[in-house]
Amino acid sequence: MTDIVPHVTAWLRQRLPVERAASQHTCETYAYAFQLLLHFASQKRSITPSALQLEHIDAALVLEFLEYLQRVRGNAPRTRNARLTAIKSFMHFVEYRVPSALEQINRVLVIPNQKTDIRLVDHLTAEQCQAILTISEDAEDAYSR
């Protein structure tokens, strides 16, 4: 069994902010996604979050977690996909650190995003229309020089 704590710590403190130059908002969002996941996993496995092992976070658990987000927490598909993106980012990080878990990791990585509706703009205000026209005029001026 592989202790998950040092990997989560390295991912949140080194990989995301330093190596990937992720924004503070991204780091906080990913950390919150893992807070939810670890809490969910610890309840499902009946162990404390600090006792969780990497092997506990398998594709079946991740799928249950994603379903929980939508059915119990009422999250929209976009939010579900954002949480899945955080989990996949972590799994990509771990695949280089724990090669013995590659099969488990690959099963998580192939979980697809859920389709989302594309929100259309209902209308633009006069100010928004003017801003778009101004941008396009500025672009024309820049190209004509």
C-alpha positions in Angstrom: 0.0 0.0 0.0 1.2 3.5 -0.8 0.6 6.4 1.6 -1.2 9.1 -0.3 -0.4 12.0 2.0 3.1 12.8 0.8 2.0 12.8 -2.8 -1.0 15.1 -2.2 1.3 17.4 -0.3 4.0 17.5 -3.0 1.3 18.0 -5.7 -0.3 20.9 -3.9 2.8 22.6 -2.6 5.4 22.0 -5.3 3.9 20.7 -8.6 0.9 23.0 -9.0 2.2 26.4 -7.8 6.0 26.0 -8.6 6.4 23.6 -11.5 3.2 24.3 -13.3 2.8 28.0 -12.2 -0.8 27.4 -11.5 -2.7 30.4 -10.1 -3.6 30.6 -6.5 -7.3 30.2 -7.4 -6.5 27.0 -9.3 -4.4 25.6 -6.4 -7.3 26.4 -4.0 -9.9 24.9 -6.3 -7.8 21.7 -6.6 -7.2 21.6 -2.9 -10.9 21.9 -2.2 -11.7 19.1 -4.7 -9.3 16.9 -2.9 -10.7 17.9 0.5 -14.1 16.7 -0.8 -12.6 13.5 -2.4 -10.7 12.5 0.7 -13.6 13.1 3.0 -15.9 11.0 0.7 -13.3 8.3 0.4 -12.7 8.1 4.1 -16.4 7.7 4.7 -16.7 5.0 2.0 -13.7 3.1 3.4 -14.5 3.8 7.0 -11.0 5.1 7.8 -9.6 8.5 8.6 -8.4 10.6 5.7 -4.8 10.4 7.0 -5.0 6.6 6.8 -6.1 6.6 3.1 -3.8 4.9 0.7 -3.3 5.6 -3.0 -4.9 2.3 -3.8 -8.1 3.4 -2.2 -8.6 6.1 -4.9 -9.5 3.8 -7.8 -11.8 4.4 -10.8 -14.8 2.9 -9.0 -14.4 5.3 -6.1 -13.9 8.3 -8.4 -17.1 7.5 -10.3 -19.0 7.1 -7.1 -17.6 10.5 -5.9 -18.6 12.2 -9.2 -22.1 10.8 -8.8 -22.2 11.9 -5.2 -21.3 15.4 -6.3 -24.2 15.6 -8.6 -26.9 13.7 -6.8 -26.2 14.6 -3.1 -24.4 18.0 -3.4 -26.4 19.1 -6.4 -23.3 20.1 -8.4 -23.7 20.9 -12.1 -21.8 18.9 -14.8 -19.3 21.8 -15.1 -18.5 21.5 -11.4 -18.3 17.8 -11.6 -15.9 18.1 -14.6 -13.7 20.6 -12.7 -13.4 18.1 -9.8 -12.5 15.4 -12.2 -9.9 17.6 -13.8 -8.2 18.1 -10.4 -8.2 14.3 -9.8 -6.7 13.6 -13.2 -4.1 16.2 -12.6 -3.1 14.5 -9.4 -3.1 11.1 -11.1 -0.8 12.4 -13.9 1.5 13.6 -11.2 1.5 10.3 -9.3 2.1 8.1 -12.4 5.7 9.3 -12.5 6.2 8.8 -8.7 4.5 5.4 -8.3 4.9 3.4 -11.5 3.4 0.3 -9.8 0.0 2.1 -9.8 -0.1 2.7 -13.5 -3.0 0.4 -14.3 -5.1 2.0 -11.5 -4.1 5.5 -12.6 -5.0 4.8 -16.3 -8.4 3.6 -15.3 -9.0 6.9 -13.5 -7.6 8.9 -16.4 -10.0 7.4 -19.0 -13.1 8.6 -17.0 -14.7 11.0 -19.5 -16.0 14.5 -18.8 -19.7 14.8 -18.7 -21.2 16.8 -21.6 -22.3 20.3 -20.6 -24.7 22.7 -22.2 -23.1 25.6 -24.1 -24.5 28.8 -22.7 -25.5 31.3 -25.4 -25.4 35.0 -24.9 -29.0 36.2 -24.8 -28.2 39.7 -25.9 -25.5 42.4 -25.7 -26.0 45.7 -24.0 -25.1 48.9 -26.0 -21.9 49.2 -24.0 -20.9 45.7 -24.8 -21.5 46.2 -28.5 -19.5 49.4 -28.5 -16.6 47.6 -26.7 -16.5 44.9 -29.4 -16.5 47.5 -32.1 -13.8 49.5 -30.5 -11.6 46.3 -30.2 -12.1 45.5 -33.8 -11.3 49.2 -34.9 -8.1 49.1 -32.7 -7.1 45.8 -34.4 -7.6 47.3 -37.9 -5.5 50.3 -37.0 -2.7 48.1 -35.7 -2.6 46.0 -38.9 -2.7 49.0 -41.2 0.5 50.5 -39.7 
